[in-house]
Amino acid sequence: MRKFNAENERVKRDYIDYLRHADGKSEASVDKIAAALIRFEESTGFKPFKNFHIEQAKAFKRNLERLRNPITGEPLSVATRSATLRLVKAFFKWLAFRPGYRSKINPADAEYFNLTAKDEAVAHASWEKPFPSMQQALHAFRNIPDVAITDRRNKALFALLLMTGMRGAALGSLKMRNVDIIEGQIYQDARDMNTKASKSFLTVLCPVADDVRHCFDDWTMHLRDVALLSPTDAVFPQTAVAAVKGQGFQVTGLSRSPWSTTAPIRRIVGDAFENVGFLRFGPHTLRKTLEQWGSRKYKSPEAFKAFSQNLGHEHVLTTFTSYGVVSPRRQAEIIRGDD
């Protein structure tokens, strides 16, 4: 059973309250911070925070070096150690100015949670993660079956991902009223959808291929004209499962409710690629696929700015720095003059 320190629990509760209501942190971020603080407490034997000294920070860093990932059995990555230390460091900087702790904790001592400059460079080094080309993505899309109603839903979901690069949480919460098939637009309305940073913006369907657009159009028209879904129903509803006499639980069609997590979306996309012999790419890699496609199609400054806004970026530099880095594959093509 995990130990705890009552005094520490009280101050952690205050800190979490501050993070939620003053700093605007999401629940996911709060959970990560709470987990990091527990790791620190475990390394000190749950000693009171007011007894903090620099030797505890040094010992904590050594402890993190010894810990192993519970799933892979490998040592914690430098990036994980850096992130954990950064969260604990921020807590002690906040704590140093709290009543009852000001005389106990020197804010400068929190700097002892820093890794070496070399380790920080390793922690923040990046290398491009694999992502499918548009040709590979289209091949996976065209091999998704469209016989059962769940197949048609899955194929339409993949199609919309290809045309918009929408994030999984937004895709899963998309409602019928957010879709304008006539104009070929998606209104990513934060009041209806789970968009990143609760931003609302317009996304126009990119013309990646005619059959991709037709697939999504046919699906939404089926939902509207045949399934008679209302404007508040999900565009990609959950699979309906019910008990069938003598057959156990069987798929009976689709419900009207959205998924509660992005796990089904990851499974649909991963299965589509795996079924044609590719890696199990995730939904977010299709955002990178679309960006590479768009960087070649929309070449003028104005056109690329419009494309950047279509991805939900307020500043075009976000597209350049986050998604617009020239990939090693493209770098080689440019240098060799393959175009």
C-alpha angles and dihedrals in degrees: 000000000000115000123224141191114229094210091050091049091056094051092044089053089054091048093050090048088052092049093051101042106025104027095036096228119170121240090253091056092046090052091053092050092048090051091050092052091050089053089053093048091050090054091054097042089251094295116172114277090231088067091061117139134166094262089066090055091050092047091048091055090051090047092054090052089058097046121098134210106261091219104042099025088226123129115270111274119250088245091056092048091048093050093047093049092047091055093049091045091054090051094054092046088055092043094052090070097046121108110265093023103060093085093042104048128050109212090217091061089069087072088075087077089071120111120225116281088249093054092046090053089052091046093055098038112118134201124185114266116225116268132173124257116241089254091055092046091050090049090053091047094051091052096054107109118240103194105101122050090247089054091053091050092049093049092048090050091053089048093054091048090054092051099042112018087224117181117252096247092052092045092052093051097045113131131202092251090059091064125082106185094177093059094030094237140134119209104211094203114182089208089065104023140051098244126170112275087355091278121161120212145147120258119194116205108254114230096238094145137342096236090052091055093044091052093055093042092051091050096052092045089051090052092049102039104027108024088036094218118182125237090260096052122104120265088214104034127188121268111262115229125186139168112264117198110257093000105068120222114353137178106259100179132277133325124215095243127099123238116271093217138026093242094100090051092051089049094049093050094041092050092049092057096039091052090063094045100263131124116280095263116191128231093259092059088066087063087061090045091054092046092055090048092048095048089062097042100043103049105153118085092245093048093048090048089054090049090049090053089049088061090052097257117142092199125044090220088068089062092047096047100035102035107000100072109127105254119231087246092054092039089059092048092052095046092047091046093235094155 
